[in-house]
C-alpha cells in the first residue's frame, strides 16, 4: 500500500549533516549489510574460538560454555521479531542503526564479565542484537540490487558471516596468545561506527516506501496471512542452521580435543576453511542466477555429504585442511543463496520481518547442535559426533530445499 507524503510536513534535505550525500544505488546498502553481518559473526565466533579458555577461567566444562553458544542462538528470534517489525513499519535504516549500536555495547561488556552468570546474560543479549541484524540488512540490500545480480550479491552479502569467522580466527591468532580472551571482545565495539555509515551514506529502500503499512494492525494482518510460507521458511532455516552451526561452532574444539592442536594451529585451519566458505558462497550464489536457487543449493549439499569422511576422519593434516576448505565451500555455497532466495519468496510488505524472523526461528530450533555435539563427543569421540551430525543434517536440508519453490528474478515492488 502506497502512503502519500504529507505536503504540510517539512521535507528533509537529501544532504545529511556531514555534507556528503547518501551513496546512490545498491553499493552502499550491500556494503552496510555485508559489513554488519561480518562484525556480527566476528563477535559470535570469538566465543567459539575461546571456548576452552573461557571454560578454564570460569571453572566450567566445554559443555557448559557450549551452552552459552546455544543461548545466543536461542535469543536471536527475539531480535528478529523486534527489529523486523520496526523495519516493516518504520523503514530499514533506523532499526539497522539501533541494532548495530546495541550489539556493539553488549559485546564490549562481555569482555568485562566477572562471573559465568553475567557472561550468560550478556550472550543472551548479544543474541537479540545478532538476530536483528540479518533480516533488516538483507532486506535493505536485496531490495536495492538488480534482479539479474541478486544471486551473486546475495552470495557476497551472506559471506560476511564467513569473513567474520575468518577475522575472529585472526584475532584469536594474534590477540589471544598475548592478552587472553577478554581484549578480543573489546574489538567488538567496532559495529557502532558502521551505524554512522548507515546514517549518512545509505538511502532508505524505495520498495519499502511503496509498500509500507500505514498502521500496526495492517502489518499484523499481512504477517498472519503468510503463515504457511513462514512455517516453510522456518523449517528450511532450521536445517540450514543445523548444517552451518553443526560444522562450525564445535570445529575449533574438535581440533583442540581430537587433534590436540595449539591455538595458533586452530586459528589457521579455521581461517583456511572460511576462505573456502567465501569462495563457495560467492561462486554458488553467482551460479544460482543462471541455474536456479534450489538446484544450486541441493548440488552444494549433496557434495558436502560426500566430503564428510575427509573432513571428520582425515588420516593426515593435509587432508584435514583440504576437507575443512571444501566442506565449508559447499555449506556456505548453499548458504550464499539464502538472502536472495528468502527475499524473493517473501512479499514486499513483510520482507523486513518475515525472512529474518523465520531465519532466527530456524536458528532457535537448531540452537542445540553445539551442545548435542559436545554430549555425543563425551560418549564416543569428536570425530564421530561431527561426522554423524553433518551427514544427517546435510541430507535433511537437501530434502527440505527440494520440497520448496522459488521465485528467481522476481521484480520487487512491482
PAFIFI-494072 format. One line per 2 residues: their letters; for each residue x, y, z of N, C-alpha, C. Coordinates in steps of 0.05 Angstrom, whole numbers. Layout:
<atoms>
A = X,Y,Z,X,Y,Z,X,Y,Z ~ ... .
</atoms>
This chain:
<atoms>
XX = 17,-24,0,0,0,0,18,25,0 ~ 11,43,-19,27,68,-20,16,88,0 .
XX = 34,100,15,26,121,34,36,147,23 ~ 19,165,15,28,191,3,41,208,24 .
XX = 60,224,15,74,243,33,55,265,41 ~ 57,275,64,41,297,74,54,323,65 .
XX = 40,338,48,52,363,38,56,384,59 ~ 42,381,82,44,401,104,68,396,122 .
XX = 80,372,119,104,367,136,129,377,122 ~ 149,386,137,174,395,125,188,372,111 .
XX = 198,378,88,213,357,73,242,358,80 ~ 254,334,85,283,333,93,301,337,68 .
XX = 322,350,72,342,353,51,356,326,46 ~ 362,320,21,376,295,15,405,295,24 .
XX = 416,319,32,443,321,40,445,321,70 ~ 458,301,83,459,299,112,478,320,124 .
XX = 479,319,150,495,339,165,524,339,158 ~ 534,316,149,563,315,142,570,330,117 .
XX = 549,337,101,555,349,75,559,329,53 ~ 559,303,60,562,282,40,535,270,33 .
XX = 527,270,8,501,258,1,502,228,4 ~ 479,215,10,478,186,11,486,174,-16 .
XX = 501,152,-15,510,139,-39,486,128,-54 ~ 483,134,-79,460,125,-94,465,95,-103 .
XX = 443,82,-110,444,54,-119,447,35,-97 ~ 456,10,-104,456,-12,-85,482,-16,-71 .
XX = 504,-3,-80,530,-8,-69,532,-4,-39 ~ 522,19,-29,525,25,-1,508,7,16 .
XX = 484,-1,6,467,-19,21,479,-47,24 ~ 491,-57,2,504,-83,3,528,-82,21 .
XX = 543,-60,20,567,-57,37,559,-57,66 ~ 538,-42,73,529,-39,100,519,-66,111 .
XX = 503,-80,94,492,-106,103,515,-127,106 ~ 534,-126,87,556,-145,88,574,-140,112 .
XX = 581,-115,117,598,-109,139,584,-113,166 ~ 558,-107,167,543,-111,192,543,-141,199 .
XX = 538,-158,179,537,-187,184,565,-197,190 ~ 586,-185,178,613,-193,183,620,-188,213 .
XX = 614,-164,223,621,-158,250,603,-173,270 ~ 579,-179,262,561,-195,278,573,-223,282 .
XX = 582,-235,260,594,-262,261,620,-261,275 ~ 636,-240,271,661,-238,285,657,-240,316 .
XX = 638,-225,326,633,-225,354,623,-252,364 ~ 606,-265,348,596,-291,355,618,-312,357 .
XX = 636,-312,337,656,-333,336,679,-329,355 ~ 681,-306,368,701,-302,389,697,-323,411 .
XX = 672,-328,418,666,-348,439,673,-376,429 ~ 668,-381,404,674,-407,392,704,-413,394 .
XX = 721,-394,387,750,-398,388,761,-399,417 ~ 749,-382,434,760,-380,461,745,-398,481 .
XX = 730,-417,471,712,-434,488,728,-447,511 ~ 750,-460,504,764,-475,525,777,-456,546 .
XX = 786,-433,536,799,-413,555,778,-401,573 ~ 754,-395,562,732,-384,579,724,-405,599 .
XX = 722,-430,591,715,-452,609,735,-454,632 ~ 760,-451,626,781,-453,646,779,-430,666 .
XX = 774,-406,656,773,-383,675,749,-384,693 ~ 726,-393,682,702,-394,699,699,-422,713 .
XX = 719,-439,709,718,-466,721,693,-482,713 ~ 689,-482,687,666,-496,675,675,-516,654 .
XX = 658,-534,646,664,-554,626,659,-542,598 ~ 669,-556,578,664,-548,550,634,-548,545 .
XX = 620,-567,555,591,-569,551,577,-544,562 ~ 585,-534,585,572,-511,597,578,-486,581 .
XX = 602,-482,571,608,-459,554,594,-462,527 ~ 592,-486,517,577,-491,492,548,-483,495 .
XX = 538,-485,519,510,-476,525,507,-446,520 ~ 528,-430,525,527,-402,520,523,-396,490 .
XX = 535,-413,473,531,-410,444,502,-417,438 ~ 492,-438,450,464,-445,446,445,-422,455 .
XX = 452,-410,477,436,-388,488,436,-364,468 ~ 458,-358,457,460,-336,437,442,-342,413 .
XX = 443,-367,404,427,-375,381,397,-374,388 ~ 391,-382,412,363,-384,421,350,-357,423 .
XX = 365,-336,430,353,-309,433,353,-293,407 ~ 364,-304,386,364,-289,361,336,-284,350 .
XX = 316,-302,353,289,-295,344,277,-271,357 ~ 284,-266,382,274,-242,396,282,-217,381 .
XX = 308,-216,374,318,-193,359,305,-191,332 ~ 302,-213,318,289,-213,292,261,-203,293 .
XX = 247,-211,314,219,-203,318,217,-173,322 ~ 233,-163,341,232,-134,348,241,-116,325 .
XX = 265,-122,314,276,-105,293,262,-109,266 ~ 252,-134,262,238,-139,237,212,-124,235 .
XX = 197,-123,257,172,-107,258,178,-77,254 ~ 200,-68,267,207,-40,263,215,-34,234 .
XX = 228,-54,221,237,-50,193,214,-47,174 ~ 192,-62,179,169,-61,161,151,-37,167 .
XX = 153,-27,192,136,-5,200,149,22,196 ~ 175,24,202,189,50,202,212,52,182 .
XX = 216,31,167,238,32,147,262,15,156 ~ 280,9,137,302,-9,143,325,5,158 .
XX = 331,30,152,355,43,162,356,47,192 ~ 335,59,203,335,65,232,338,40,249 .
XX = 323,19,245,327,-6,261,355,-17,258 ~ 366,-15,234,393,-26,229,413,-10,246 .
XX = 411,16,247,429,33,262,427,27,292 ~ 403,24,302,399,19,331,411,-8,338 .
XX = 406,-28,320,416,-55,326,447,-56,326 ~ 460,-42,308,489,-42,307,501,-31,333 .
XX = 489,-9,342,500,3,367,494,-15,391 ~ 471,-27,392,463,-44,414,482,-68,418 .
XX = 486,-83,396,502,-107,400,532,-100,403 ~ 540,-77,394,568,-68,399,572,-63,429 .
XX = 553,-51,442,555,-45,471,556,-71,487 ~ 539,-90,479,537,-116,493,564,-131,490 .
XX = 575,-130,466,600,-145,461,623,-134,478 ~ 625,-108,480,646,-96,496,641,-104,526 .
XX = 616,-104,534,610,-111,562,618,-140,568 ~ 617,-157,548,624,-186,551,653,-188,561 .
XX = 670,-170,551,698,-171,559,702,-164,589 ~ 682,-152,601,684,-145,629,668,-165,648 .
XX = 657,-186,636,640,-204,651,656,-216,675 ~ 646,-212,699,661,-220,723,652,-248,734 .
XX = 630,-259,722,621,-285,731,609,-300,708 ~ 605,-325,711,594,-342,689,565,-334,685 .
XX = 550,-327,706,522,-318,703,520,-293,686 ~ 537,-273,693,538,-248,677,545,-254,648 .
XX = 564,-272,644,572,-279,617,548,-290,601 ~ 532,-308,614,509,-320,600,488,-298,594 .
XX = 483,-280,612,464,-259,607,472,-242,584 ~ 497,-235,583,507,-218,561,506,-233,534 .
XX = 511,-259,534,510,-274,509,481,-276,499 ~ 462,-277,518,434,-277,510,426,-250,498 .
XX = 435,-228,510,430,-201,499,443,-198,472 ~ 468,-209,469,481,-208,443,464,-223,422 .
XX = 452,-245,430,435,-260,411,412,-243,401 ~ 401,-225,418,380,-207,408,390,-188,387 .
XX = 414,-177,392,426,-159,372,433,-174,346 ~ 445,-198,349,453,-213,326,429,-221,309 .
XX = 407,-228,323,383,-236,308,370,-213,293 ~ 373,-189,302,361,-166,289,375,-157,264 .
XX = 401,-162,262,417,-151,240,411,-163,213 ~ 410,-189,212,409,-203,186,384,-195,170 .
XX = 360,-198,182,336,-193,167,334,-164,157 ~ 341,-145,174,339,-117,166,360,-111,144 .
XX = 385,-120,149,406,-114,130,402,-128,103 ~ 392,-153,104,388,-168,79,365,-156,63 .
XX = 343,-148,76,320,-137,62,328,-110,49 ~ 343,-94,63,352,-68,52,370,-72,28 .
XX = 388,-91,29,407,-96,7,393,-109,-17 ~ 377,-131,-12,365,-145,-34,344,-129,-48 .
XX = 331,-110,-34,311,-93,-48,324,-72,-66 ~ 350,-68,-63,363,-48,-79,379,-59,-103 .
XX = 388,-85,-101,405,-95,-122,389,-103,-147 ~ 401,-102,-170,387,-110,-195,380,-140,-193 .
XX = 357,-148,-204,349,-176,-202,369,-195,-216 ~ 381,-186,-237,400,-203,-251,425,-209,-236 .
XX = 432,-192,-216,456,-196,-199,449,-205,-171 ~ 423,-212,-166,415,-217,-139,429,-241,-127 .
XX = 433,-262,-142,446,-286,-132,475,-281,-125 ~ 489,-268,-143,517,-261,-138,521,-244,-113 .
XX = 505,-222,-112,508,-204,-89,497,-216,-64 ~ 478,-234,-66,469,-249,-43,491,-266,-31 .
XX = 506,-279,-49,529,-295,-41,550,-278,-27 ~ 556,-255,-38,575,-237,-25,565,-227,2 .
XX = 540,-219,3,528,-209,28,529,-231,50 ~ 521,-255,43,520,-276,64,548,-284,73 .
XX = 568,-281,56,594,-289,64,608,-269,82 ~ 593,-248,89,602,-232,112,605,-249,137 .
XX = 587,-269,139,588,-287,162,615,-303,162 ~ 622,-313,139,648,-328,137,671,-309,141 .
XX = 670,-285,131,692,-266,136,694,-259,165 ~ 671,-257,179,672,-252,207,685,-274,223 .
XX = 680,-299,214,693,-322,225,723,-321,220 ~ 730,-313,196,759,-311,189,772,-289,205 .
XX = 759,-266,209,771,-245,225,773,-253,255 ~ 753,-269,264,755,-279,292,779,-298,295 .
XX = 784,-314,274,807,-332,275,833,-315,276 ~ 834,-294,260,857,-277,261,861,-263,287 .
XX = 839,-254,299,840,-241,325,850,-261,346 ~ 840,-286,345,848,-307,363,878,-313,360 .
XX = 887,-313,335,915,-319,329,934,-298,341 ~ 927,-272,338,945,-250,346,940,-240,374 .
XX = 915,-238,382,909,-226,408,909,-246,431 ~ 897,-269,427,894,-288,449,920,-297,462 .
XX = 940,-305,446,965,-314,459,979,-293,476 ~ 974,-267,470,988,-246,484,972,-235,508 .
XX = 945,-232,504,929,-218,524,905,-234,534 ~ 900,-258,524,878,-273,533,852,-267,518 .
XX = 830,-278,528,805,-276,513,790,-250,516 ~ 792,-236,539,776,-213,544,781,-190,524 .
XX = 806,-182,518,810,-160,500,798,-165,472 ~ 795,-190,465,783,-195,438,755,-184,436 .
XX = 740,-184,458,713,-174,458,711,-144,457 ~ 733,-130,466,733,-101,465,733,-91,436 .
XX = 745,-107,418,745,-100,390,716,-101,379 ~ 699,-116,393,671,-118,384,655,-92,385 .
XX = 667,-71,394,653,-45,393,653,-31,366 ~ 668,-43,347,670,-30,320,644,-27,305 .
XX = 624,-45,308,599,-41,292,585,-14,298 ~ 590,-2,321,578,24,326,586,44,306 .
XX = 611,42,295,620,61,275,605,56,248 ~ 598,31,243,583,25,219,555,38,220 .
XX = 544,41,244,519,55,247,520,83,236 ~ 542,97,239,546,123,228,545,123,198 .
XX = 558,102,186,558,100,157,529,96,146 ~ 514,79,160,486,75,151,470,101,154 .
XX = 476,116,175,461,141,180,466,161,157 ~ 490,164,148,497,186,130,500,177,101 .
XX = 504,151,95,511,143,68,492,123,55 ~ 472,113,70,454,92,58,426,104,56 .
XX = 415,102,33,387,111,28,367,90,37 ~ 343,99,43,322,81,51,312,65,26 .
XX = 301,42,31,291,25,9,266,37,-4 ~ 268,40,-31,245,50,-45,222,30,-45 .
XX = 228,4,-45,208,-16,-44,191,-13,-18 ~ 205,-8,4,191,-4,29,173,21,28 .
XX = 183,42,16,168,67,14,142,62,-2 ~ 143,45,-22,119,40,-39,99,21,-25 .
XX = 109,4,-8,92,-18,2,88,-17,33 ~ 98,3,46,97,4,75,68,5,85 .
XX = 64,-4,110,38,-5,122,32,20,138 ~ 7,30,136,0,55,150,-3,52,180 .
XX = -7,27,190,-11,23,218,-2,-5,226 ~ -1,-10,252,8,-36,262,-12,-58,256 .
XX = -38,-53,257,-58,-74,252,-56,-84,223 ~ -52,-65,205,-49,-73,176,-24,-91,172 .
XX = -2,-84,186,22,-100,185,17,-128,197 ~ 3,-129,219,-3,-154,232,-19,-173,214 .
XX = -39,-162,201,-55,-178,182,-39,-189,159 ~ -21,-172,149,-4,-181,127,15,-204,136 .
XX = 25,-202,160,43,-224,170,27,-250,174 ~ 4,-248,186,-12,-272,192,-22,-285,166 .
XX = -26,-270,145,-36,-281,120,-15,-298,106 ~ 10,-296,115,32,-311,103,42,-333,122 .
XX = 25,-344,139,34,-364,159,45,-389,147 ~ 34,-398,124,44,-423,112,72,-419,102 .
XX = 77,-396,89,104,-390,80,123,-388,103 ~ 114,-376,125,131,-373,148,140,-400,159 .
XX = 122,-419,161,129,-446,171,149,-460,153 ~ 145,-457,127,164,-470,108,192,-457,111 .
XX = 193,-431,112,219,-417,114,232,-424,140 ~ 217,-426,162,228,-434,188,240,-462,186 .
XX = 226,-481,174,237,-508,171,262,-508,154 ~ 262,-493,132,286,-491,115,309,-479,131 .
XX = 304,-458,146,326,-445,160,336,-462,184 ~ 318,-478,195,327,-496,216,348,-516,205 .
XX = 342,-527,182,361,-547,170,387,-533,161 ~ 384,-509,150,408,-495,141,426,-487,165 .
XX = 413,-480,187,429,-473,211,441,-497,224 ~ 427,-520,223,439,-545,232,464,-550,216 .
XX = 463,-545,190,486,-551,172,510,-532,178 ~ 504,-507,182,527,-488,186,537,-490,215 .
XX = 520,-488,235,529,-489,262,540,-516,270 ~ 529,-537,257,538,-564,262,566,-569,252 .
XX = 576,-553,233,603,-557,222,622,-535,230 ~ 612,-514,244,630,-492,251,634,-488,281 .
XX = 613,-489,296,614,-480,324,633,-497,341 ~ 633,-523,338,649,-541,354,674,-550,339 .
XX = 678,-539,315,702,-547,299,728,-540,312 ~ 731,-515,323,756,-509,337,761,-527,361 .
XX = 739,-533,376,742,-552,398,750,-580,389 ~ 739,-588,366,746,-614,354,776,-614,348 .
XX = 786,-592,337,815,-591,331,832,-592,356 ~ 822,-579,377,838,-579,402,837,-606,416 .
XX = 813,-618,418,810,-642,434,818,-667,418 ~ 811,-669,393,816,-693,377,844,-693,364 .
XX = 852,-669,354,878,-667,341,899,-655,359 ~ 891,-646,383,910,-635,403,926,-612,392 .
XX = 912,-594,378,926,-572,366,928,-548,384 ~ 948,-531,379,952,-506,394,933,-485,383 .
XX = 929,-464,398,910,-442,389,917,-431,362 ~ 943,-427,356,951,-415,331,945,-434,308 .
XX = 948,-460,312,941,-480,291,911,-481,286 ~ 896,-480,308,867,-480,305,858,-456,289 .
XX = 868,-432,296,861,-408,282,868,-409,252 ~ 891,-421,246,900,-422,218,881,-440,201 .
XX = 875,-464,212,857,-482,197,829,-471,195 ~ 819,-459,216,792,-447,214,792,-425,194 .
XX = 813,-409,192,815,-387,173,815,-398,144 ~ 830,-420,140,830,-433,113,802,-442,106 .
XX = 788,-454,125,761,-464,119,743,-440,111 ~ 747,-417,124,730,-394,117,737,-382,91 .
XX = 761,-385,82,768,-377,54,752,-394,35 ~ 750,-420,41,733,-437,24,704,-428,25 .
XX = 694,-420,49,667,-411,51,661,-386,34 ~ 680,-367,35,676,-343,20,676,-349,-10 .
XX = 694,-366,-19,695,-373,-47,669,-388,-56 ~ 661,-407,-39,637,-423,-45,612,-406,-46 .
XX = 608,-389,-26,584,-372,-24,582,-354,-48 ~ 604,-342,-56,604,-323,-79,599,-338,-105 .
XX = 614,-361,-110,611,-375,-135,584,-388,-138 ~ 574,-402,-118,548,-415,-120,526,-395,-121 .
XX = 529,-372,-107,509,-351,-110,507,-341,-138 ~ 530,-338,-151,531,-329,-179,518,-350,-197 .
XX = 524,-375,-193,513,-397,-210,483,-399,-206 ~ 473,-392,-182,444,-393,-178,428,-374,-195 .
XX = 441,-352,-204,428,-333,-222,423,-346,-249 ~ 439,-366,-256,436,-379,-282,420,-405,-280 .
XX = 426,-422,-259,414,-448,-258,391,-451,-238 ~ 386,-431,-223,364,-432,-204,373,-435,-175 .
XX = 357,-424,-157,365,-425,-128,366,-453,-117 ~ 344,-468,-120,342,-494,-108,363,-514,-119 .
XX = 366,-513,-145,385,-532,-158,413,-527,-148 ~ 421,-502,-145,448,-496,-136,451,-504,-106 .
XX = 431,-500,-90,433,-507,-62,434,-537,-58 ~ 418,-552,-72,417,-581,-69,444,-593,-78 .
XX = 455,-583,-100,480,-593,-110,502,-589,-90 ~ 503,-566,-77,523,-560,-57,520,-579,-33 .
XX = 496,-584,-24,491,-601,0,499,-630,-6 ~ 492,-639,-30,500,-667,-37,530,-670,-38 .
XX = 544,-650,-49,573,-651,-49,584,-650,-21 ~ 572,-635,-3,581,-634,25,578,-662,38 .
XX = 557,-677,32,554,-704,43,578,-721,35 ~ 586,-719,10,608,-736,1,635,-728,13 .
XX = 637,-704,24,662,-695,36,664,-701,66 ~ 643,-710,78,643,-714,107,666,-732,117 .
XX = 671,-755,104,693,-773,114,720,-759,114 ~ 726,-744,93,752,-730,92,754,-709,114 .
XX = 732,-696,119,731,-674,139,734,-684,167 ~ 720,-705,174,719,-715,202,740,-736,208 .
XX = 748,-752,188,766,-775,193,792,-773,177 ~ 800,-749,171,824,-745,154,848,-760,167 .
XX = 863,-776,151,886,-791,162,911,-774,163 ~ 910,-750,152,934,-733,152,925,-704,155 .
XX = 944,-687,163,938,-659,167,931,-646,141 ~ 944,-654,119,938,-642,93,909,-647,84 .
XX = 900,-672,88,873,-678,81,853,-665,100 ~ 860,-661,125,843,-647,143,838,-619,134 .
XX = 859,-605,126,857,-578,117,841,-576,91 ~ 846,-595,73,831,-595,48,801,-601,53 .
XX = 796,-619,71,768,-626,77,754,-602,90 ~ 768,-588,108,756,-564,121,750,-542,100 .
XX = 768,-539,81,764,-519,60,740,-526,43 ~ 739,-551,34,718,-560,15,691,-561,27 .
XX = 689,-571,52,663,-574,64,650,-547,70 ~ 666,-527,77,655,-500,81,650,-487,54 .
XX = 665,-494,33,658,-485,6,630,-493,-1 ~ 623,-518,5,596,-528,-2,574,-518,17 .
XX = 580,-518,43,560,-509,62,553,-480,57 ~ 573,-463,56,568,-435,52,561,-429,23 .
XX = 567,-447,4,557,-444,-23,526,-445,-23 ~ 515,-464,-8,486,-466,-6,475,-442,9 .
XX = 490,-433,30,481,-411,46,482,-384,31 ~ 500,-382,12,503,-357,-3,478,-349,-18 .
XX = 461,-368,-23,436,-363,-39,414,-354,-21 ~ 416,-358,5,394,-354,24,383,-325,24 .
XX = 400,-304,25,388,-277,25,370,-271,1 ~ 379,-280,-23,363,-276,-47,339,-294,-47 .
XX = 342,-319,-40,320,-338,-40,298,-331,-21 ~ 304,-324,3,284,-316,23,271,-290,16 .
XX = 287,-271,6,276,-245,-2,256,-248,-25 ~ 263,-265,-44,246,-269,-67,220,-284,-60 .
XX = 221,-302,-41,197,-316,-32,179,-299,-15 ~ 189,-278,-3,173,-262,16,160,-238,2 .
XX = 134,-233,8,120,-209,-3,134,-183,5 ~ 131,-163,-12,144,-137,-8,138,-125,19 .
XX = 113,-126,28,104,-111,51,113,-123,78 ~ 123,-148,77,133,-161,102,161,-171,99 .
XX = 176,-161,80,203,-171,75,223,-163,97 ~ 218,-142,112,235,-135,134,232,-155,157 .
XX = 208,-165,161,202,-183,183,204,-212,177 ~ 190,-221,156,186,-250,151,212,-266,147 .
XX = 230,-258,128,254,-274,124,272,-275,149 ~ 275,-252,162,292,-250,186,281,-266,209 .
XX = 255,-264,214,243,-278,237,243,-308,232 ~ 236,-316,207,237,-345,200,266,-356,203 .
XX = 285,-340,193,313,-348,196,320,-352,225 ~ 313,-333,242,322,-336,270,306,-356,286 .
XX = 281,-361,278,266,-384,290,279,-410,282 ~ 289,-411,257,304,-435,249,330,-438,266 .
XX = 343,-415,272,366,-416,290,359,-427,317 ~ 336,-417,328,327,-427,354,323,-457,354 .
XX = 310,-467,333,305,-496,332,331,-512,328 ~ 352,-499,317,377,-513,312,398,-506,333 .
XX = 390,-490,353,410,-479,372,422,-500,390 ~ 410,-523,391,421,-544,409,445,-559,397 .
XX = 451,-554,372,470,-571,358,498,-570,371 ~ 509,-547,380,535,-548,394,535,-565,419 .
XX = 513,-562,435,511,-578,459,508,-607,453 ~ 492,-614,433,488,-642,425,515,-654,417 .
XX = 530,-640,401,556,-650,392,575,-654,415 ~ 575,-635,434,592,-638,458,584,-663,474 .
XX = 558,-668,477,548,-691,492,555,-717,477 ~ 551,-717,451,559,-741,435,588,-747,437 .
XX = 605,-726,437,634,-729,439,642,-742,466 ~ 627,-736,487,633,-748,513,628,-778,513 .
XX = 610,-788,495,603,-816,495,617,-831,472 ~ 628,-817,453,642,-831,431,668,-816,425 .
XX = 669,-798,406,692,-782,400,682,-757,385 ~ 699,-736,384,692,-712,370,689,-718,340 .
XX = 705,-736,329,704,-743,301,677,-755,294 ~ 669,-775,310,643,-788,306,620,-769,309 .
XX = 621,-752,329,600,-733,335,597,-713,311 ~ 619,-703,301,618,-684,279,608,-697,254 .
XX = 618,-721,248,611,-735,223,581,-743,223 ~ 571,-754,244,543,-762,245,525,-738,242 .
XX = 531,-717,257,514,-693,255,514,-682,226 ~ 537,-679,214,539,-668,187,524,-685,167 .
XX = 527,-711,167,514,-728,148,484,-726,149 ~ 473,-726,174,444,-725,177,433,-698,168 .
XX = 445,-677,177,434,-650,171,437,-643,142 ~ 458,-650,129,461,-644,101,440,-659,85 .
XX = 434,-684,91,414,-699,77,386,-687,80 ~ 379,-681,105,353,-670,110,350,-642,98 .
XX = 371,-626,99,370,-599,87,364,-601,57 ~ 377,-619,43,373,-622,14,344,-630,8 .
XX = 333,-647,25,305,-655,21,286,-631,25 ~ 290,-615,45,273,-592,51,275,-572,28 .
XX = 299,-567,18,302,-548,-4,286,-558,-29 ~ 288,-585,-34,275,-596,-57,244,-594,-55 .
XX = 234,-595,-31,205,-594,-27,193,-566,-30 ~ 210,-545,-30,201,-518,-32,198,-508,-61 .
XX = 194,-482,-64,192,-470,-90,212,-447,-92 ~ 212,-433,-114,230,-410,-117,218,-389,-135 .
XX = 227,-365,-133,217,-343,-150,241,-327,-160 ~ 260,-341,-172,285,-328,-181,279,-305,-199 .
XX = 292,-282,-193,290,-259,-211,264,-243,-209 ~ 247,-249,-189,222,-234,-187,228,-204,-182 .
XX = 211,-187,-193,215,-158,-190,202,-149,-164 ~ 218,-136,-147,207,-126,-122,192,-100,-126 .
XX = 171,-96,-111,157,-70,-112,139,-66,-136 ~ 136,-87,-153,120,-84,-177,90,-82,-170 .
</atoms>
